Amino acid sequence: MKLEVGVKAFITNSQGNYLLLKRAQPYPGETEPRWDIPGGRIIVGETLAQALAREIKEETNLTMTGEPKLIQAQDILRVSDKHTVRLTYQVSATGEVKLDPEEHSEFTWVPLEKIQNLHHDIYLTPVLETIKNLRAASSAG
C-alpha cells in the first residue's frame, strides 16, 4: 500500500464565505464531479506550509497569507492500494481566482451553512463539523 500526505485549504474571504472548486472530473467510481477545496499531495522535502501555498497558487492563482491553522487530520482510503493522510487548514489568501480547467470547471464563494447543500467531497463533511464546533466554542467563550 502506498502512503501519501496531502494538504487542503479552506479559504475564507472578507465576507466570511468559503471558496469551493468544482472538480473537472468525477472521483474514481463516480459519475458526477463534486465540489471540493484546493489542495494536493506534498512533494518530498517540501514543508506542509510550502505545499499548501503551492497547491493554492496552482489551483486558484491565489496567494496564501498569514499562518495556516490546522483544523482536521483525516485518513483518506478512497482507493484500495493507497492511504492518504489529509491535513486540512483554514487559511486566508489574496488575489483573483483563476482556475486550471484541467482540474476544476468552476468556483463559488459560499457561507459555511450552504456547503452541506452542495454535492461535495464526502471527506469535507467532518471538516465542516469541526469548523462549526470551533465557531460555536469561540462565540460561547
Contacts in CASP RR format, 6 or more apart in sequence:
PFRMAT RR
TARGET T0000
AUTHOR 0000-0000-0000
METHOD contacts of the structure
MODEL  1
MKLEVGVKAFITNSQGNYLLLKRAQPYPGETEPRWDIPGGRIIVGETLAQ
ALAREIKEETNLTMTGEPKLIQAQDILRVSDKHTVRLTYQVSATGEVKLD
PEEHSEFTWVPLEKIQNLHHDIYLTPVLETIKNLRAASSAG
1 81 0 8 1.000
1 82 0 8 1.000
1 83 0 8 1.000
2 81 0 8 1.000
2 82 0 8 1.000
2 83 0 8 1.000
3 82 0 8 1.000
3 83 0 8 1.000
3 84 0 8 1.000
3 85 0 8 1.000
4 41 0 8 1.000
4 82 0 8 1.000
4 83 0 8 1.000
4 84 0 8 1.000
4 85 0 8 1.000
5 41 0 8 1.000
5 42 0 8 1.000
5 48 0 8 1.000
5 84 0 8 1.000
5 85 0 8 1.000
5 86 0 8 1.000
5 87 0 8 1.000
6 39 0 8 1.000
6 40 0 8 1.000
6 41 0 8 1.000
6 42 0 8 1.000
6 51 0 8 1.000
6 84 0 8 1.000
6 85 0 8 1.000
6 86 0 8 1.000
6 87 0 8 1.000
7 39 0 8 1.000
7 40 0 8 1.000
7 42 0 8 1.000
7 48 0 8 1.000
7 51 0 8 1.000
7 52 0 8 1.000
7 55 0 8 1.000
7 86 0 8 1.000
7 87 0 8 1.000
7 88 0 8 1.000
7 89 0 8 1.000
8 37 0 8 1.000
8 38 0 8 1.000
8 39 0 8 1.000
8 40 0 8 1.000
8 86 0 8 1.000
8 87 0 8 1.000
8 88 0 8 1.000
8 89 0 8 1.000
8 127 0 8 1.000
9 37 0 8 1.000
9 38 0 8 1.000
9 39 0 8 1.000
9 52 0 8 1.000
9 55 0 8 1.000
9 56 0 8 1.000
9 64 0 8 1.000
9 68 0 8 1.000
9 88 0 8 1.000
9 89 0 8 1.000
9 90 0 8 1.000
9 91 0 8 1.000
9 93 0 8 1.000
10 18 0 8 1.000
10 19 0 8 1.000
10 37 0 8 1.000
10 71 0 8 1.000
10 88 0 8 1.000
10 89 0 8 1.000
10 90 0 8 1.000
10 91 0 8 1.000
10 127 0 8 1.000
10 131 0 8 1.000
11 18 0 8 1.000
11 19 0 8 1.000
11 37 0 8 1.000
11 38 0 8 1.000
11 56 0 8 1.000
11 60 0 8 1.000
11 62 0 8 1.000
11 91 0 8 1.000
11 92 0 8 1.000
11 93 0 8 1.000
12 18 0 8 1.000
12 19 0 8 1.000
12 90 0 8 1.000
12 91 0 8 1.000
12 92 0 8 1.000
13 19 0 8 1.000
13 109 0 8 1.000
15 109 0 8 1.000
16 111 0 8 1.000
17 109 0 8 1.000
17 110 0 8 1.000
17 111 0 8 1.000
18 37 0 8 1.000
18 109 0 8 1.000
18 110 0 8 1.000
18 111 0 8 1.000
18 112 0 8 1.000
18 115 0 8 1.000
19 37 0 8 1.000
19 38 0 8 1.000
19 60 0 8 1.000
19 62 0 8 1.000
19 97 0 8 1.000
19 107 0 8 1.000
19 108 0 8 1.000
19 109 0 8 1.000
20 35 0 8 1.000
20 36 0 8 1.000
20 37 0 8 1.000
20 107 0 8 1.000
20 108 0 8 1.000
20 109 0 8 1.000
20 110 0 8 1.000
20 115 0 8 1.000
20 118 0 8 1.000
20 120 0 8 1.000
21 35 0 8 1.000
21 36 0 8 1.000
21 37 0 8 1.000
21 38 0 8 1.000
21 59 0 8 1.000
21 60 0 8 1.000
21 99 0 8 1.000
21 103 0 8 1.000
21 104 0 8 1.000
21 106 0 8 1.000
21 107 0 8 1.000
22 33 0 8 1.000
22 34 0 8 1.000
22 35 0 8 1.000
22 36 0 8 1.000
22 104 0 8 1.000
22 105 0 8 1.000
22 106 0 8 1.000
22 107 0 8 1.000
22 108 0 8 1.000
23 33 0 8 1.000
23 34 0 8 1.000
23 35 0 8 1.000
23 36 0 8 1.000
23 103 0 8 1.000
23 104 0 8 1.000
23 105 0 8 1.000
24 33 0 8 1.000
24 101 0 8 1.000
24 102 0 8 1.000
24 103 0 8 1.000
24 104 0 8 1.000
24 105 0 8 1.000
25 33 0 8 1.000
26 32 0 8 1.000
26 33 0 8 1.000
26 34 0 8 1.000
27 34 0 8 1.000
27 78 0 8 1.000
27 121 0 8 1.000
28 78 0 8 1.000
28 79 0 8 1.000
32 119 0 8 1.000
33 105 0 8 1.000
34 119 0 8 1.000
34 120 0 8 1.000
34 121 0 8 1.000
35 108 0 8 1.000
35 115 0 8 1.000
35 118 0 8 1.000
35 119 0 8 1.000
35 120 0 8 1.000
35 121 0 8 1.000
35 124 0 8 1.000
36 120 0 8 1.000
36 121 0 8 1.000
36 124 0 8 1.000
37 88 0 8 1.000
37 121 0 8 1.000
37 124 0 8 1.000
38 55 0 8 1.000
38 56 0 8 1.000
38 59 0 8 1.000
38 60 0 8 1.000
39 52 0 8 1.000
39 55 0 8 1.000
39 56 0 8 1.000
39 59 0 8 1.000
40 51 0 8 1.000
40 55 0 8 1.000
41 51 0 8 1.000
41 84 0 8 1.000
42 48 0 8 1.000
42 51 0 8 1.000
43 51 0 8 1.000
43 54 0 8 1.000
46 54 0 8 1.000
48 68 0 8 1.000
48 87 0 8 1.000
49 68 0 8 1.000
52 64 0 8 1.000
52 68 0 8 1.000
52 89 0 8 1.000
52 91 0 8 1.000
53 63 0 8 1.000
53 64 0 8 1.000
56 62 0 8 1.000
56 63 0 8 1.000
56 64 0 8 1.000
56 91 0 8 1.000
56 93 0 8 1.000
57 63 0 8 1.000
57 64 0 8 1.000
58 100 0 8 1.000
59 99 0 8 1.000
59 100 0 8 1.000
59 103 0 8 1.000
59 104 0 8 1.000
60 93 0 8 1.000
60 97 0 8 1.000
60 98 0 8 1.000
60 99 0 8 1.000
60 107 0 8 1.000
61 95 0 8 1.000
61 96 0 8 1.000
61 97 0 8 1.000
61 98 0 8 1.000
61 99 0 8 1.000
62 93 0 8 1.000
62 94 0 8 1.000
62 95 0 8 1.000
62 96 0 8 1.000
62 97 0 8 1.000
63 93 0 8 1.000
63 94 0 8 1.000
63 95 0 8 1.000
64 91 0 8 1.000
64 92 0 8 1.000
64 93 0 8 1.000
65 91 0 8 1.000
65 92 0 8 1.000
65 93 0 8 1.000
65 94 0 8 1.000
66 91 0 8 1.000
66 92 0 8 1.000
68 89 0 8 1.000
68 90 0 8 1.000
68 91 0 8 1.000
69 89 0 8 1.000
69 90 0 8 1.000
69 91 0 8 1.000
70 87 0 8 1.000
70 88 0 8 1.000
70 89 0 8 1.000
71 88 0 8 1.000
71 89 0 8 1.000
71 90 0 8 1.000
71 127 0 8 1.000
71 130 0 8 1.000
71 131 0 8 1.000
71 134 0 8 1.000
72 86 0 8 1.000
72 87 0 8 1.000
72 88 0 8 1.000
72 126 0 8 1.000
72 127 0 8 1.000
72 130 0 8 1.000
73 85 0 8 1.000
73 86 0 8 1.000
73 87 0 8 1.000
73 88 0 8 1.000
74 85 0 8 1.000
74 86 0 8 1.000
74 88 0 8 1.000
74 123 0 8 1.000
74 126 0 8 1.000
74 127 0 8 1.000
75 83 0 8 1.000
75 84 0 8 1.000
75 85 0 8 1.000
75 86 0 8 1.000
76 83 0 8 1.000
76 84 0 8 1.000
76 85 0 8 1.000
76 86 0 8 1.000
76 123 0 8 1.000
77 83 0 8 1.000
77 84 0 8 1.000
78 84 0 8 1.000
86 123 0 8 1.000
88 127 0 8 1.000
90 131 0 8 1.000
97 107 0 8 1.000
99 105 0 8 1.000
99 106 0 8 1.000
99 107 0 8 1.000
110 118 0 8 1.000
112 128 0 8 1.000
112 131 0 8 1.000
112 132 0 8 1.000
112 135 0 8 1.000
115 124 0 8 1.000
115 128 0 8 1.000
116 125 0 8 1.000
116 128 0 8 1.000
END
